[in-house]
Every structure is written in C-alpha cells, then in structure tokens.
Amino acid sequence: MALVMVQGHVMDTLLTVSAQAQPWYVFQQIFHGSTAPGFLFASGYVAGLPRAPLSARAGIRRARRLLFILGVGYFLHLPFFSLWKTVGAASPAERAALFACDALQVIAATQLFVLALQWVAGRHWTRGAGILTLVVIAATPLVWSAGLSRHLPGVLAPWLDESTGSRFPVFPFAAFVLAGTVGGMALGRAEPQTRHRREIGWGLSLVGLGAVLAWALSGKVDYWGPSPAYVFVRLAGLLLLLRLVEAAAHRELPGVRAVALLGHETLLVYVLHLYILFGGVFGRSPLTPWHGQLGVAGTLSVLLLMLPVLLAAAWLWRAAKHHAPREAQLLLVFVTVTFLYEFGVRPW
C-alpha cells in the first residue's frame, strides 16, 4: 500500500492532463482506491493483535503515539509556521484544509476509541467493534444525505462527511479501522491454515455481499461515495490481498524486504513523500513548478529517484530505533517540543 500510494501521488501530481486522460491511467486508478482503506485496515489490524485490555503502561504508550499521529495529520495541513498567523490570517479555504479529516486523523481517532472500548469491554471488545463497524457502514448514506455537518462547528464538521472537503471522514472510513481490529484478533492470532481459510472464505463472502448490495442500491446510493457495497468490496479485496502478501513473504520473493521496510515505517514514508511532492510550512517543494507538466517518462524518472530516498530514510530510522531506541525516542520528543515551541512563539 505504501508503494502504490507513492506511485499514485507522484502520477496524480506530475502528469499532464492529457496523460491522465489515457485509458491506462484511468484503469490504474481503480487500484488506488484501495490505498487509503488498506492503511486504515492495516492500522486496525496491528491494534487488534495484542491481547486486550492492555496494561496501563502499554495503553498510555499507545495513546501517546496515537495523539502524535493525530498531531502529524494536522501538521501536514498547516498553512503557516505560526499559531498566531494561522489564527489571524488563514483564509476560509486554508482553515477548511487545516480542519479536514484525512487518513491520519481517522486512524488516530478511531484507534483511540478502540483503546477505550478494549478497557471498557475487556475480552468482549471485538463484538462491540464488529457491531460498530456495521453501524458505521449502514449509517453512512444517511449521514451523508442528512447534511448533519452543516450544523456543527468548523473543527468537527469535516469528521462526518465529504461535503466540507474531507477525503476520509469517519463515515465510512472508520469502518476500515474497526474491521481491521477485528481482523487482527480473529486472523492475526490464528494458526496459518485457519487464517488462510478465513481470509479466502471471508473475502469471497464479502465480494458476494458487496455485489448484491451494489445491485440493490444501484441508482439510489453512489457506489464510489457512501455506498455500503463499496466498503464490503474493498474489505474483501484487502482480505484476499492479505493472503497474497503473506504467500509472497513466505516464499521470500524479490523485493519483499524492501516493501516490508516501507510498511514498517509507513508514517515516515507518508510524511516524507508528501513533503517532497508538495512542500509545507518549512518551504515549497522543488517539484512544485513541475506539477501537471511532465509526461510518462519524466514522471517515472521522478518516481524511480524518489523510492531510494524513501527506502534510505526508512532504513536509517528503523536502524536508529533498533540500535538506540531510547535516543531515537528522545530525538522524536525533542523535535516535537521544538516545533511546538517555535509554532507557539512565532508572532507571524
């Protein structure tokens, strides 16, 4: 998913309009629709692996990491490197972009909710997560059509639907995180043969359910928007993909280790590739003048040059955490505190 995400963002950003109109480009966009659901599902899958409820120390550690992820999500949307300028000079469009609910926000918020659910429900938390998954999926068409976000403050409205510009609102995308937590518990801990049988069986069943719902809701609910059929088909594809990826890793196919490295350090890869493509509060990207200006050959060249940079950064950070975990944690804390201090004291 990390690899496909980078490839998709590079092409979406750099290719000319005429190149994006080609049939091959339209075809590959079908697969990019699973990138964000894949991240959300995987984040939940990891959260569902440990036996719940976690110890107080482990729970606090996870909550702290999730709050950090939430902060990074908003950091990527900041219009200025100054709190006072952001409050006093941000345009309505910049404020809307800042408060938009993106992938990191929905991952962090949903996982924090799952953490609380695990503490309240104990060993029975998966039942609650499963029921809530179905509620989110079923309620999405109603939430989108009711326009509830119009009655909420600008900070909260983007969490409900896409009308405010959010690409990944809670309805329906929290369902992928919740379903991932159930999958982590039911699949991640199972014996390999049981896991493989469930992945294929559940995947094929969800494909069938999605197809039936797509037919039943045709003309009533947009399949590519709030439709429950979309969610079930995506979940089915992710379960089947999980089986294929495990088979590839078991056979140690070429490139698996590099892909695994990107997967282990997804947050770093996500942030770094966005900064390379778009820049941010620390400066503009050198690629900005080339947005929408390159052909297929030029775009592929940028992609091939970017991947080694991302792999090297992921390898260095993973090695640092492995060989000097305390120092790596202190570095992360230092960078975070320094940023927050500078962001708060800069007048403009």
SERO-369813 format. One record per residue (C-alpha): residue number from 1; residue in three letters; chain; x, y, z. Coordinates in nm, 4 decimals, padded with zeros to 6 digits. Layout:
BEGIN
+-----+------+-------+----------+----------+----------+
!  nr ! rest ! kette !        x !        y !        z !
+-----+------+-------+----------+----------+----------+
! NUM !  ALA !     A !        X !        Y !        Z !
...
+-----+------+-------+----------+----------+----------+
END
This chain:
BEGIN
+-----+------+-------+----------+----------+----------+
!  nr ! rest ! kette !        x !        y !        z !
+-----+------+-------+----------+----------+----------+
!   1 !  MET !     A !  00.0000 !  00.0000 !  00.0000 !
!   2 !  ALA !     A !  00.2850 !  00.2386 !  00.0767 !
!   3 !  LEU !     A !  00.4450 !  00.1675 ! -00.2600 !
!   4 !  VAL !     A !  00.1191 !  00.2106 ! -00.4505 !
!   5 !  MET !     A !  00.0428 !  00.5279 ! -00.2540 !
!   6 !  VAL !     A !  00.3717 !  00.6902 ! -00.3531 !
!   7 !  GLN !     A !  00.3310 !  00.5867 ! -00.7167 !
!   8 !  GLY !     A ! -00.0263 !  00.7193 ! -00.7273 !
!   9 !  HIS !     A !  00.0531 !  01.0542 ! -00.5656 !
!  10 !  VAL !     A !  00.3521 !  01.1114 ! -00.7945 !
!  11 !  MET !     A !  00.1477 !  01.0437 ! -01.1076 !
!  12 !  ASP !     A ! -00.1578 !  01.2370 ! -00.9903 !
!  13 !  THR !     A !  00.0619 !  01.5391 ! -00.9167 !
!  14 !  LEU !     A !  00.3125 !  01.5472 ! -01.2016 !
!  15 !  LEU !     A !  00.1407 !  01.4004 ! -01.5075 !
!  16 !  THR !     A ! -00.0136 !  01.6329 ! -01.7633 !
!  17 !  VAL !     A ! -00.3907 !  01.6443 ! -01.8067 !
!  18 !  SER !     A ! -00.3631 !  01.4683 ! -02.1424 !
!  19 !  ALA !     A ! -00.1608 !  01.1826 ! -01.9907 !
!  20 !  GLN !     A ! -00.4171 !  01.1412 ! -01.7127 !
!  21 !  ALA !     A ! -00.6901 !  01.1041 ! -01.9743 !
!  22 !  GLN !     A ! -00.5275 !  00.7894 ! -02.1161 !
!  23 !  PRO !     A ! -00.7103 !  00.4563 ! -02.0575 !
!  24 !  TRP !     A ! -00.4131 !  00.3014 ! -01.8716 !
!  25 !  TYR !     A ! -00.4162 !  00.5849 ! -01.6190 !
!  26 !  VAL !     A ! -00.7905 !  00.5557 ! -01.5592 !
!  27 !  PHE !     A ! -00.7509 !  00.1777 ! -01.5154 !
!  28 !  GLN !     A ! -00.4740 !  00.2026 ! -01.2550 !
!  29 !  GLN !     A ! -00.6825 !  00.4472 ! -01.0520 !
!  30 !  ILE !     A ! -00.9171 !  00.1580 ! -00.9709 !
!  31 !  PHE !     A ! -00.6423 !  00.0030 ! -00.7599 !
!  32 !  HIS !     A ! -00.5515 !  00.3303 ! -00.5921 !
!  33 !  GLY !     A ! -00.8978 !  00.3356 ! -00.4371 !
!  34 !  SER !     A ! -00.7750 !  00.0635 ! -00.2011 !
!  35 !  THR !     A ! -00.4674 !  00.2510 ! -00.0806 !
!  36 !  ALA !     A ! -00.6312 !  00.4543 !  00.1963 !
!  37 !  PRO !     A ! -00.8654 !  00.1720 !  00.3060 !
!  38 !  GLY !     A ! -00.5575 ! -00.0508 !  00.3151 !
!  39 !  PHE !     A ! -00.3738 !  00.1856 !  00.5502 !
!  40 !  LEU !     A ! -00.6778 !  00.2151 !  00.7740 !
!  41 !  PHE !     A ! -00.7375 ! -00.1601 !  00.7809 !
!  42 !  ALA !     A ! -00.3688 ! -00.2339 !  00.8494 !
!  43 !  SER !     A ! -00.3547 !  00.0167 !  01.1354 !
!  44 !  GLY !     A ! -00.6530 ! -00.1543 !  01.2946 !
!  45 !  TYR !     A ! -00.5084 ! -00.5000 !  01.2264 !
!  46 !  VAL !     A ! -00.1963 ! -00.4148 !  01.4256 !
!  47 !  ALA !     A ! -00.4068 ! -00.2741 !  01.7090 !
!  48 !  GLY !     A ! -00.6062 ! -00.5981 !  01.7235 !
!  49 !  LEU !     A ! -00.3049 ! -00.8286 !  01.7585 !
!  50 !  PRO !     A ! -00.2128 ! -00.7792 !  02.1290 !
!  51 !  ARG !     A ! -00.4404 ! -00.9337 !  02.3857 !
!  52 !  ALA !     A ! -00.6740 ! -00.6718 !  02.5293 !
!  53 !  PRO !     A ! -00.7093 ! -00.4877 !  02.7523 !
!  54 !  LEU !     A ! -00.3517 ! -00.3636 !  02.7530 !
!  55 !  SER !     A ! -00.1681 ! -00.2864 !  03.0718 !
!  56 !  ALA !     A ! -00.1918 !  00.0730 !  03.1924 !
!  57 !  ARG !     A !  00.1646 !  00.1417 !  03.0801 !
!  58 !  ALA !     A !  00.1152 ! -00.0104 !  02.7350 !
!  59 !  GLY !     A ! -00.2190 !  00.1671 !  02.6942 !
!  60 !  ILE !     A ! -00.0684 !  00.5055 !  02.7789 !
!  61 !  ARG !     A !  00.2194 !  00.4413 !  02.5403 !
!  62 !  ARG !     A ! -00.0193 !  00.3578 !  02.2568 !
!  63 !  ALA !     A ! -00.2446 !  00.6543 !  02.3333 !
!  64 !  ARG !     A !  00.0576 !  00.8845 !  02.3279 !
!  65 !  ARG !     A !  00.1621 !  00.7513 !  01.9884 !
!  66 !  LEU !     A ! -00.1901 !  00.7912 !  01.8506 !
!  67 !  LEU !     A ! -00.2057 !  01.1528 !  01.9713 !
!  68 !  PHE !     A !  00.1273 !  01.2101 !  01.7969 !
!  69 !  ILE !     A ! -00.0172 !  01.0665 !  01.4736 !
!  70 !  LEU !     A ! -00.3203 !  01.2941 !  01.5117 !
!  71 !  GLY !     A ! -00.0883 !  01.5922 !  01.5541 !
!  72 !  VAL !     A !  00.1135 !  01.4959 !  01.2462 !
!  73 !  GLY !     A ! -00.2089 !  01.4803 !  01.0475 !
!  74 !  TYR !     A ! -00.2911 !  01.8409 !  01.1351 !
!  75 !  PHE !     A !  00.0723 !  01.9483 !  01.0941 !
!  76 !  LEU !     A !  00.0630 !  01.8421 !  00.7284 !
!  77 !  HIS !     A ! -00.2325 !  02.0787 !  00.6728 !
!  78 !  LEU !     A ! -00.0882 !  02.3853 !  00.8464 !
!  79 !  PRO !     A ! -00.0947 !  02.6970 !  00.6262 !
!  80 !  PHE !     A !  00.1762 !  02.8831 !  00.8264 !
!  81 !  PHE !     A !  00.4549 !  02.8039 !  01.0734 !
!  82 !  SER !     A !  00.2941 !  03.0323 !  01.3324 !
!  83 !  LEU !     A ! -00.0061 !  02.9782 !  01.5565 !
!  84 !  TRP !     A ! -00.0936 !  03.3475 !  01.5571 !
!  85 !  LYS !     A ! -00.0713 !  03.3838 !  01.1812 !
!  86 !  THR !     A ! -00.2759 !  03.0671 !  01.1344 !
!  87 !  VAL !     A ! -00.5458 !  03.2039 !  01.3667 !
!  88 !  GLY !     A ! -00.5412 !  03.5604 !  01.2340 !
!  89 !  ALA !     A ! -00.4544 !  03.5368 !  00.8661 !
!  90 !  ALA !     A ! -00.5668 !  03.1967 !  00.7354 !
!  91 !  SER !     A ! -00.8245 !  03.2219 !  00.4586 !
!  92 !  PRO !     A ! -01.1503 !  03.0228 !  00.4739 !
!  93 !  ALA !     A ! -01.0039 !  02.7748 !  00.2249 !
!  94 !  GLU !     A ! -00.6879 !  02.7332 !  00.4353 !
!  95 !  ARG !     A ! -00.8919 !  02.6796 !  00.7510 !
!  96 !  ALA !     A ! -01.1068 !  02.4219 !  00.5723 !
!  97 !  ALA !     A ! -00.7928 !  02.2391 !  00.4595 !
!  98 !  LEU !     A ! -00.6457 !  02.2540 !  00.8111 !
!  99 !  PHE !     A ! -00.9512 !  02.1002 !  00.9792 !
! 100 !  ALA !     A ! -01.0175 !  01.8407 !  00.7076 !
! 101 !  CYS !     A ! -01.0311 !  01.4809 !  00.8277 !
! 102 !  ASP !     A ! -00.7532 !  01.2938 !  00.6487 !
! 103 !  ALA !     A ! -00.6180 !  00.9401 !  00.6790 !
! 104 !  LEU !     A ! -00.4005 !  01.0059 !  00.9851 !
! 105 !  GLN !     A ! -00.6824 !  01.1789 !  01.1712 !
! 106 !  VAL !     A ! -00.9335 !  00.8984 !  01.1217 !
! 107 !  ILE !     A ! -00.6716 !  00.6346 !  01.2098 !
! 108 !  ALA !     A ! -00.5760 !  00.8095 !  01.5335 !
! 109 !  ALA !     A ! -00.9291 !  00.8946 !  01.6468 !
! 110 !  THR !     A ! -01.0740 !  00.5502 !  01.5703 !
! 111 !  GLN !     A ! -00.7866 !  00.3666 !  01.7353 !
! 112 !  LEU !     A ! -00.8197 !  00.5831 !  02.0459 !
! 113 !  PHE !     A ! -01.1853 !  00.4834 !  02.0560 !
! 114 !  VAL !     A ! -01.0882 !  00.1156 !  02.0177 !
! 115 !  LEU !     A ! -00.8402 !  00.1546 !  02.3028 !
! 116 !  ALA !     A ! -01.1194 !  00.2873 !  02.5252 !
! 117 !  LEU !     A ! -01.3536 !  00.0111 !  02.4069 !
! 118 !  GLN !     A ! -01.0966 ! -00.2535 !  02.4996 !
! 119 !  TRP !     A ! -01.0716 ! -00.1151 !  02.8515 !
! 120 !  VAL !     A ! -01.4485 ! -00.0969 !  02.8974 !
! 121 !  ALA !     A ! -01.5493 ! -00.4273 !  02.7343 !
! 122 !  GLY !     A ! -01.2407 ! -00.6331 !  02.8184 !
! 123 !  ARG !     A ! -01.2180 ! -00.9619 !  02.6287 !
! 124 !  HIS !     A ! -01.5535 ! -00.8958 !  02.4604 !
! 125 !  TRP !     A ! -01.4351 ! -00.5800 !  02.2839 !
! 126 !  THR !     A ! -01.4315 ! -00.7462 !  01.9397 !
! 127 !  ARG !     A ! -01.8071 ! -00.7961 !  01.9498 !
! 128 !  GLY !     A ! -01.8569 ! -00.4254 !  02.0132 !
! 129 !  ALA !     A ! -01.6072 ! -00.3327 !  01.7404 !
! 130 !  GLY !     A ! -01.7800 ! -00.5630 !  01.4919 !
! 131 !  ILE !     A ! -02.1247 ! -00.4214 !  01.5676 !
! 132 !  LEU !     A ! -01.9951 ! -00.0657 !  01.5446 !
! 133 !  THR !     A ! -01.8333 ! -00.1460 !  01.2087 !
! 134 !  LEU !     A ! -02.1701 ! -00.2498 !  01.0672 !
! 135 !  VAL !     A ! -02.3391 !  00.0571 !  01.2217 !
! 136 !  VAL !     A ! -02.0871 !  00.2943 !  01.0586 !
! 137 !  ILE !     A ! -02.1256 !  00.1219 !  00.7209 !
! 138 !  ALA !     A ! -02.5063 !  00.1217 !  00.7331 !
! 139 !  ALA !     A ! -02.5342 !  00.4776 !  00.8653 !
! 140 !  THR !     A ! -02.3009 !  00.6366 !  00.6089 !
! 141 !  PRO !     A ! -02.5654 !  00.7003 !  00.3362 !
! 142 !  LEU !     A ! -02.7980 !  00.8559 !  00.5963 !
! 143 !  VAL !     A ! -02.5247 !  01.0733 !  00.7484 !
! 144 !  TRP !     A ! -02.4126 !  01.1998 !  00.4084 !
! 145 !  SER !     A ! -02.7632 !  01.2741 !  00.2819 !
! 146 !  ALA !     A ! -02.8834 !  01.4362 !  00.6077 !
! 147 !  GLY !     A ! -02.6207 !  01.7109 !  00.5924 !
! 148 !  LEU !     A ! -02.5511 !  01.6933 !  00.9656 !
! 149 !  SER !     A ! -02.2116 !  01.8556 !  00.9188 !
! 150 !  ARG !     A ! -02.3804 !  02.1861 !  00.8325 !
! 151 !  HIS !     A ! -02.4922 !  02.2193 !  01.1944 !
! 152 !  LEU !     A ! -02.1510 !  02.1537 !  01.3529 !
! 153 !  PRO !     A ! -01.8525 !  02.3854 !  01.4192 !
! 154 !  GLY !     A ! -01.5840 !  02.4005 !  01.1523 !
! 155 !  VAL !     A ! -01.3488 !  02.1879 !  01.3628 !
! 156 !  LEU !     A ! -01.5957 !  01.8977 !  01.3936 !
! 157 !  ALA !     A ! -01.7952 !  01.9129 !  01.0708 !
! 158 !  PRO !     A ! -01.5225 !  01.7603 !  00.8483 !
! 159 !  TRP !     A ! -01.5307 !  01.4390 !  01.0527 !
! 160 !  LEU !     A ! -01.8808 !  01.3423 !  00.9353 !
! 161 !  ASP !     A ! -01.8881 !  01.3563 !  00.5557 !
! 162 !  GLU !     A ! -01.7121 !  01.4827 !  00.2453 !
! 163 !  SER !     A ! -01.9198 !  01.7987 !  00.1982 !
! 164 !  THR !     A ! -01.6551 !  02.0085 !  00.3774 !
! 165 !  GLY !     A ! -01.3718 !  01.8733 !  00.1631 !
! 166 !  SER !     A ! -01.2581 !  01.5856 !  00.3853 !
! 167 !  ARG !     A ! -01.1286 !  01.2927 !  00.1841 !
! 168 !  PHE !     A ! -01.1567 !  01.0366 !  00.4638 !
! 169 !  PRO !     A ! -01.4395 !  01.1244 !  00.7055 !
! 170 !  VAL !     A ! -01.5368 !  00.8888 !  00.9862 !
! 171 !  PHE !     A ! -01.8351 !  00.7746 !  00.7801 !
! 172 !  PRO !     A ! -01.7463 !  00.5329 !  00.6205 !
! 173 !  PHE !     A ! -01.3664 !  00.5184 !  00.6645 !
! 174 !  ALA !     A ! -01.3626 !  00.4459 !  01.0384 !
! 175 !  ALA !     A ! -01.5213 !  00.1138 !  00.9420 !
! 176 !  PHE !     A ! -01.1947 !  00.0028 !  00.7805 !
! 177 !  VAL !     A ! -01.0014 !  00.0671 !  01.1035 !
! 178 !  LEU !     A ! -01.2657 ! -00.1087 !  01.3138 !
! 179 !  ALA !     A ! -01.2811 ! -00.4052 !  01.0768 !
! 180 !  GLY !     A ! -00.9023 ! -00.4223 !  01.0871 !
! 181 !  THR !     A ! -00.9018 ! -00.4547 !  01.4661 !
! 182 !  VAL !     A ! -01.1445 ! -00.7459 !  01.4430 !
! 183 !  GLY !     A ! -00.9300 ! -00.8988 !  01.1694 !
! 184 !  GLY !     A ! -00.6155 ! -00.8628 !  01.3781 !
! 185 !  MET !     A ! -00.7759 ! -01.0558 !  01.6618 !
! 186 !  ALA !     A ! -00.9521 ! -01.3202 !  01.4506 !
! 187 !  LEU !     A ! -00.6832 ! -01.3703 !  01.1845 !
! 188 !  GLY !     A ! -00.3532 ! -01.2499 !  01.3246 !
! 189 !  ARG !     A ! -00.3580 ! -01.4886 !  01.6207 !
! 190 !  ALA !     A ! -00.4963 ! -01.7888 !  01.4302 !
! 191 !  GLU !     A ! -00.2929 ! -02.0834 !  01.3043 !
! 192 !  PRO !     A ! -00.1710 ! -02.0299 !  00.9438 !
! 193 !  GLN !     A ! -00.4116 ! -02.2818 !  00.7883 !
! 194 !  THR !     A ! -00.7074 ! -02.1383 !  00.9786 !
! 195 !  ARG !     A ! -00.6036 ! -01.7841 !  00.8921 !
! 196 !  HIS !     A ! -00.5670 ! -01.8647 !  00.5202 !
! 197 !  ARG !     A ! -00.9040 ! -02.0378 !  00.5094 !
! 198 !  ARG !     A ! -01.0750 ! -01.7455 !  00.6815 !
! 199 !  GLU !     A ! -00.9077 ! -01.4845 !  00.4613 !
! 200 !  ILE !     A ! -01.0256 ! -01.6529 !  00.1422 !
! 201 !  GLY !     A ! -01.3674 ! -01.7505 !  00.2763 !
! 202 !  TRP !     A ! -01.4453 ! -01.4118 !  00.4283 !
! 203 !  GLY !     A ! -01.3037 ! -01.2336 !  00.1246 !
! 204 !  LEU !     A ! -01.5214 ! -01.4215 ! -00.1229 !
! 205 !  SER !     A ! -01.8265 ! -01.3829 !  00.1004 !
! 206 !  LEU !     A ! -01.7785 ! -01.0061 !  00.1241 !
! 207 !  VAL !     A ! -01.7369 ! -00.9830 ! -00.2531 !
! 208 !  GLY !     A ! -02.0720 ! -01.1546 ! -00.2930 !
! 209 !  LEU !     A ! -02.2361 ! -00.9329 ! -00.0325 !
! 210 !  GLY !     A ! -02.0922 ! -00.6209 ! -00.1947 !
! 211 !  ALA !     A ! -02.2161 ! -00.7282 ! -00.5379 !
! 212 !  VAL !     A ! -02.5683 ! -00.7894 ! -00.4067 !
! 213 !  LEU !     A ! -02.5753 ! -00.4529 ! -00.2281 !
! 214 !  ALA !     A ! -02.4370 ! -00.2728 ! -00.5347 !
! 215 !  TRP !     A ! -02.7226 ! -00.4167 ! -00.7398 !
! 216 !  ALA !     A ! -02.9852 ! -00.3420 ! -00.4746 !
! 217 !  LEU !     A ! -02.8656 !  00.0166 ! -00.4210 !
! 218 !  SER !     A ! -02.7996 !  00.0979 ! -00.7864 !
! 219 !  GLY !     A ! -02.9423 !  00.4398 ! -00.8691 !
! 220 !  LYS !     A ! -03.0118 !  00.5090 ! -00.5009 !
! 221 !  VAL !     A ! -02.6670 !  00.5410 ! -00.3428 !
! 222 !  ASP !     A ! -02.3432 !  00.6392 ! -00.5179 !
! 223 !  TYR !     A ! -02.1199 !  00.3306 ! -00.5206 !
! 224 !  TRP !     A ! -01.7995 !  00.5388 ! -00.5123 !
! 225 !  GLY !     A ! -01.9277 !  00.7503 ! -00.2244 !
! 226 !  PRO !     A ! -02.1295 !  00.6414 !  00.0796 !
! 227 !  SER !     A ! -02.2457 !  00.3029 ! -00.0510 !
! 228 !  PRO !     A ! -02.2062 !  00.0051 !  00.1886 !
! 229 !  ALA !     A ! -02.1270 ! -00.2026 ! -00.1201 !
! 230 !  TYR !     A ! -01.8067 ! -00.0033 ! -00.1706 !
! 231 !  VAL !     A ! -01.6886 ! -00.0769 !  00.1839 !
! 232 !  PHE !     A ! -01.7626 ! -00.4503 !  00.1670 !
! 233 !  VAL !     A ! -01.5914 ! -00.4931 ! -00.1705 !
! 234 !  ARG !     A ! -01.2839 ! -00.3032 ! -00.0508 !
! 235 !  LEU !     A ! -01.2674 ! -00.5126 !  00.2655 !
! 236 !  ALA !     A ! -01.2948 ! -00.8262 !  00.0557 !
! 237 !  GLY !     A ! -01.0087 ! -00.7153 ! -00.1668 !
! 238 !  LEU !     A ! -00.7930 ! -00.6367 !  00.1381 !
! 239 !  LEU !     A ! -00.8514 ! -00.9808 !  00.2905 !
! 240 !  LEU !     A ! -00.7573 ! -01.1543 ! -00.0345 !
! 241 !  LEU !     A ! -00.4571 ! -00.9262 ! -00.0744 !
! 242 !  LEU !     A ! -00.3500 ! -01.0142 !  00.2796 !
! 243 !  ARG !     A ! -00.3373 ! -01.3785 !  00.1754 !
! 244 !  LEU !     A ! -00.1303 ! -01.2988 ! -00.1366 !
! 245 !  VAL !     A !  00.1153 ! -01.0797 !  00.0534 !
! 246 !  GLU !     A !  00.1682 ! -01.3478 !  00.3170 !
! 247 !  ALA !     A !  00.2354 ! -01.6036 !  00.0437 !
! 248 !  ALA !     A !  00.4870 ! -01.3706 ! -00.1213 !
! 249 !  ALA !     A !  00.6624 ! -01.3092 !  00.2097 !
! 250 !  HIS !     A !  00.6711 ! -01.6825 !  00.2897 !
! 251 !  ARG !     A !  00.8394 ! -01.7540 ! -00.0446 !
! 252 !  GLU !     A !  01.0762 ! -01.4577 !  00.0042 !
! 253 !  LEU !     A !  01.0080 ! -01.3212 ! -00.3425 !
! 254 !  PRO !     A !  01.2425 ! -01.0465 ! -00.4724 !
! 255 !  GLY !     A !  01.1523 ! -00.7033 ! -00.3400 !
! 256 !  VAL !     A !  00.9542 ! -00.8285 ! -00.0410 !
! 257 !  ARG !     A !  01.2081 ! -00.6991 !  00.2112 !
! 258 !  ALA !     A !  01.2076 ! -00.3518 !  00.0579 !
! 259 !  VAL !     A !  00.8280 ! -00.3419 !  00.0551 !
! 260 !  ALA !     A !  00.8229 ! -00.4657 !  00.4162 !
! 261 !  LEU !     A !  01.0593 ! -00.1841 !  00.5144 !
! 262 !  LEU !     A !  00.8224 !  00.0729 !  00.3630 !
! 263 !  GLY !     A !  00.5383 ! -00.0938 !  00.5504 !
! 264 !  HIS !     A !  00.7170 ! -00.0872 !  00.8850 !
! 265 !  GLU !     A !  00.7911 !  00.2849 !  00.8536 !
! 266 !  THR !     A !  00.4726 !  00.3929 !  00.6800 !
! 267 !  LEU !     A !  00.4285 !  00.7132 !  00.8822 !
! 268 !  LEU !     A !  00.7762 !  00.8364 !  00.7892 !
! 269 !  VAL !     A !  00.7269 !  00.7402 !  00.4240 !
! 270 !  TYR !     A !  00.3857 !  00.9082 !  00.4192 !
! 271 !  VAL !     A !  00.5097 !  01.2394 !  00.5597 !
! 272 !  LEU !     A !  00.8382 !  01.2483 !  00.3653 !
! 273 !  HIS !     A !  00.6901 !  01.1749 !  00.0239 !
! 274 !  LEU !     A !  00.4228 !  01.4425 !  00.0735 !
! 275 !  TYR !     A !  00.6901 !  01.6979 !  00.1623 !
! 276 !  ILE !     A !  00.8973 !  01.6006 ! -00.1404 !
! 277 !  LEU !     A !  00.5942 !  01.6432 ! -00.3652 !
! 278 !  PHE !     A !  00.4179 !  01.9429 ! -00.2121 !
! 279 !  GLY !     A !  00.6409 !  02.1068 !  00.0466 !
! 280 !  GLY !     A !  00.4846 !  02.2552 !  00.3592 !
! 281 !  VAL !     A !  00.5316 !  02.5137 !  00.6310 !
! 282 !  PHE !     A !  00.9107 !  02.4727 !  00.6101 !
! 283 !  GLY !     A !  00.9268 !  02.5639 !  00.2418 !
! 284 !  ARG !     A !  00.7997 !  02.4783 ! -00.1031 !
! 285 !  SER !     A !  00.8882 !  02.1623 ! -00.2886 !
! 286 !  PRO !     A !  01.1441 !  02.1724 ! -00.5734 !
! 287 !  LEU !     A !  00.8875 !  01.9735 ! -00.7721 !
! 288 !  THR !     A !  00.6188 !  02.2432 ! -00.7454 !
! 289 !  PRO !     A !  00.6986 !  02.4002 ! -01.0870 !
! 290 !  TRP !     A !  00.6569 !  02.0548 ! -01.2451 !
! 291 !  HIS !     A !  00.3092 !  01.9861 ! -01.1128 !
! 292 !  GLY !     A !  00.0942 !  01.8776 ! -01.4074 !
! 293 !  GLN !     A !  00.3800 !  01.9384 ! -01.6512 !
! 294 !  LEU !     A !  00.5534 !  01.6022 ! -01.7017 !
! 295 !  GLY !     A !  00.4896 !  01.3162 ! -01.9373 !
! 296 !  VAL !     A !  00.5023 !  00.9483 ! -01.8501 !
! 297 !  ALA !     A !  00.8818 !  00.9179 ! -01.8884 !
! 298 !  GLY !     A !  00.9541 !  01.2225 ! -01.6719 !
! 299 !  THR !     A !  00.7088 !  01.1153 ! -01.4027 !
! 300 !  LEU !     A !  00.8515 !  00.7631 ! -01.3881 !
! 301 !  SER !     A !  01.2016 !  00.9108 ! -01.3581 !
! 302 !  VAL !     A !  01.0949 !  01.1170 ! -01.0555 !
! 303 !  LEU !     A !  00.9326 !  00.8094 ! -00.9020 !
! 304 !  LEU !     A !  01.2451 !  00.5962 ! -00.9524 !
! 305 !  LEU !     A !  01.4594 !  00.8674 ! -00.7950 !
! 306 !  MET !     A !  01.2230 !  00.9156 ! -00.5014 !
! 307 !  LEU !     A !  01.1942 !  00.5490 ! -00.3986 !
! 308 !  PRO !     A !  01.5626 !  00.5064 ! -00.2966 !
! 309 !  VAL !     A !  01.5371 !  00.8242 ! -00.0884 !
! 310 !  LEU !     A !  01.2304 !  00.6907 !  00.0935 !
! 311 !  LEU !     A !  01.3887 !  00.3482 !  00.1429 !
! 312 !  ALA !     A !  01.7094 !  00.5014 !  00.2783 !
! 313 !  ALA !     A !  01.5187 !  00.7235 !  00.5218 !
! 314 !  ALA !     A !  01.3082 !  00.4274 !  00.6380 !
! 315 !  TRP !     A !  01.6184 !  00.2088 !  00.6834 !
! 316 !  LEU !     A !  01.8065 !  00.4758 !  00.8793 !
! 317 !  TRP !     A !  01.5167 !  00.5454 !  01.1137 !
! 318 !  ARG !     A !  01.4462 !  00.1760 !  01.1699 !
! 319 !  ALA !     A !  01.8160 !  00.1097 !  01.2384 !
! 320 !  ALA !     A !  01.8256 !  00.4013 !  01.4835 !
! 321 !  LYS !     A !  01.5233 !  00.2668 !  01.6719 !
! 322 !  HIS !     A !  01.6765 ! -00.0814 !  01.6806 !
! 323 !  HIS !     A !  02.0283 !  00.0112 !  01.7930 !
! 324 !  ALA !     A !  01.9460 !  00.3138 !  02.0108 !
! 325 !  PRO !     A !  01.5738 !  00.3073 !  02.0949 !
! 326 !  ARG !     A !  01.5975 !  00.5477 !  02.3880 !
! 327 !  GLU !     A !  01.7992 !  00.8036 !  02.1910 !
! 328 !  ALA !     A !  01.5597 !  00.7734 !  01.8952 !
! 329 !  GLN !     A !  01.2639 !  00.8375 !  02.1253 !
! 330 !  LEU !     A !  01.4371 !  01.1362 !  02.2826 !
! 331 !  LEU !     A !  01.5123 !  01.2761 !  01.9366 !
! 332 !  LEU !     A !  01.1463 !  01.2471 !  01.8416 !
! 333 !  VAL !     A !  01.0412 !  01.4196 !  02.1644 !
! 334 !  PHE !     A !  01.2989 !  01.6950 !  02.1116 !
! 335 !  VAL !     A !  01.1838 !  01.7629 !  01.7558 !
! 336 !  THR !     A !  00.8183 !  01.7665 !  01.8623 !
! 337 !  VAL !     A !  00.8725 !  02.0026 !  02.1576 !
! 338 !  THR !     A !  01.0945 !  02.2327 !  01.9497 !
! 339 !  PHE !     A !  00.8339 !  02.2537 !  01.6760 !
! 340 !  LEU !     A !  00.5505 !  02.3262 !  01.9200 !
! 341 !  TYR !     A !  00.7566 !  02.5953 !  02.0940 !
! 342 !  GLU !     A !  00.8524 !  02.7684 !  01.7697 !
! 343 !  PHE !     A !  00.4984 !  02.7367 !  01.6381 !
! 344 !  GLY !     A !  00.3617 !  02.8984 !  01.9526 !
! 345 !  VAL !     A !  00.6083 !  03.1874 !  01.9923 !
! 346 !  ARG !     A !  00.6473 !  03.2983 !  01.6317 !
! 347 !  PRO !     A !  00.4453 !  03.6193 !  01.6007 !
! 348 !  TRP !     A !  00.3867 !  03.5912 !  01.2204 !
+-----+------+-------+----------+----------+----------+
END
